[in-house]
Amino acid sequence: MIIQEVSPEASPVSILPDHHPQTWRAVISSSIGNALEWFDVLIYSAFAVTIAKLFFPTENQTVSLLITFATFGVSFFMRPLGAVILGAYSDRVGRKAALTLSILLMMIGTLMIAVMPTYASIGLWAPAGIVLARLIQGFSAGGEFGSSTAFLVEHAPHRRGFFSSWQVASQGLSILLAASFGAVLSSQLSPEQLQGWGWRLPFIFGLLIGPAGYYIRRNLEESPEFSATNATATPLRDILTFHKERLLIGTGSVIMATVSVYLVIYMPTYAVKQLGMTSAASFSATILAGAIMMFFSPLVGHLSDKYGRTPFMLASSILFVVMTYPLFSYLSVNPSFLNLLLVQGIIGILMTMYFASMPALLSDIFPVQTRGTGMSLCYNIAVMIFGGFAGMTITWLIAATGNKLAVTFYVIAGAILSVIATLAARHRLRLR
């Protein structure tokens, strides 16, 4: 069955109100689940140095850190599988069912990490358990973004940019919380306390978020636009048969969002290992990027409804190409807290310009019948390739070249690919 792309004016959305009565409840439920997903991802990366010592000990600290980031990246191989299964599930059964299942799986993975004994206690079972927990989290996260974003835009189809941007705002909140935990724990606990029990506290905090999100999602109504549409029984086949170009363009449009977020996530490790700064200072600077993302995403989303998604995405990508090398060059020569704050602030602004516009563009790319699967696949293919192994890739690039500025090669390459994808969305798919 060929699914034709239709304009908002001609689709079932036109008979629906601009704002469904439970729109803000949908925002809260989607944001809680998305925040939980990203908080768990960020905490693992934020405490990578500590986790490396406890679960992947080797005589070489760089090798230990590489193994930790590799374990972080392995879970991302599960994301496309989660995207296919949970995304298709949301297109066949409904957004609500997929969102409820994804948050339950995320809580299971988080619990496993929070209580996992270390390598010193149970040997190889410890890293194996961490890997299993990360795989479960990766599968869960694979279906979270597409299903929750579809759920949001289908409650307010005429303000897709504004309401889908709350997904990005919730990720900013996660960055802020993860960095705050890192700053407080690093400054208030001794290294022995941090390695003994302190690193577990943020994972326990993440578990406290889960039940509230699960309860809210269980009691939501299905999205009105999905309810007004005849669901397809084969969303994955429809995409691979009729929407391959859309899938490719959508995947490319996610790259810069992924690269910029994981750059912010990696910065505390970079500041400590390459610039010789303290953990507390590096985490404190990251709080700024998270705050910018949290508070300004809805504004960017609102503006994207008025002026289009692609202008913000193109401007951000081009500025990343032009500014990344000079910024990091300046920071490497002058590694002070204020300069790190400046760099993280600029990255936060550019990241928000791009990322807050991107979810609405993805929702514009796919018709409602395949939207959950399509967005999940685009998002998670890009995240798997450019996000999951970002820390390991950057660490390896710096070690292989002996150049602290090698981190910029990764960012600039991602930005160039995103410029190409955004231009394709604009001229091939006629999206603004």
LINCOR-V434924 format. One record per helix or strand. SS is the DSSP state (helix for helix, strand for strand). FROM is the first residue (numbers start at 1). TO is the last residue. If there is no record, write none. Layout:
((SS/FROM/TO) (SS/FROM/TO))
This chain:
((helix/12/15) (helix/23/46) (helix/48/55) (helix/61/74) (helix/77/92) (helix/95/115) (helix/119/122) (helix/124/153) (helix/157/188) (helix/191/196) (helix/198/218) (helix/224/227) (helix/235/242) (helix/244/273) (helix/279/307) (helix/310/333) (helix/337/365) (helix/368/386) (helix/390/401) (helix/404/427))
